């Protein structure tokens, strides 16, 4: 039973992951805190600024920013299954 559950998980991951690729649009980035664009797009000048401002922990903000992004995407989902997939991405 465990093996079949794992296989189902892999099949679901193959189905969900391409549809939820983190290609953040400009509109999605504007809905996030200002440091998210620098972190997710690794914008040269902005990245250095936010790294100096927030310190070494800035390298971990991608988890926070992606969480906000996927949460916002779940709000715009077409159905409950798609919303759950967005919430389970990261």
N, C-alpha and C positions, 0 to 999 in steps of 0.2 A: 504494500500500500504506500509506503514511503517513496519508493522509486517512481510510482505513477504520479504521485503528487509533485515530485521534483520535475518530471517530464512535463506535466501540465504547467508548472511555473515557467519552465524554459520556453514553452510554446507561447504562453501569454506574454513573456518578455519580448520575444521576437515580434509579436503582433503590436505591442504597445510602444516599444522604444522608438521605432522609426517615426511614429506619429507624434511623439512628444520630444523630438530632438530640440535641444536648447538653443535654437537660433532665435535669440531674443530680438524682437522688433523694436524700433525706436519708441513706439507707443508703450510697449511693455516696460522698457527701461525707464521711461519717464514716470511710471507708476511705482517705481522702486526708489529707495533712498539715493541721493546723488553719488555716493561712492560705489554703487553697484555697477554702473556703466564702466567706471574705471577698472573694476575688478573683473567683470565678466568679459569685457572686450579687451582688457589689458591695454588701455589707452596710455601711450608713453608718458606724457606730461602729467596727466591726471593720476595715473597709478603711483608715481613717485610722491605726488602731493599727499594723497590719501594714506600712503604707507607711512610718511613722516607724521601725519596728523594722528592716525589711529594706532601707530606702532606696529610691532611685529605680528600682532593678532589680526592685522588686516588680511593676511594671506588666507585666513579661514572664513572671511566674510562671504566667499562664494556660496557656502552652504546656506547662509541666511538669505542671501539675495535670490538664489535659485528656489528656495522654499517659498519666498514671497511670489516669485514669478509663477511657479506651478500652482500655488493657491489661487492667484488671480486667473490663471488659465482655467482652473476648475470652475470658477464662477461663470465663465463663458462657455462651458461645455454644452454640447447638444443633448446629451442624455446623462443619466446617472452613472452608467458604466464608464463613459469617457471621463467624467468628473472623478470617479474613484481611481481611474488609471493615472490621472494627473496628480492626485494626492499621494499615490503610492510610488511615484517615480523616484524620489530621493528621500 
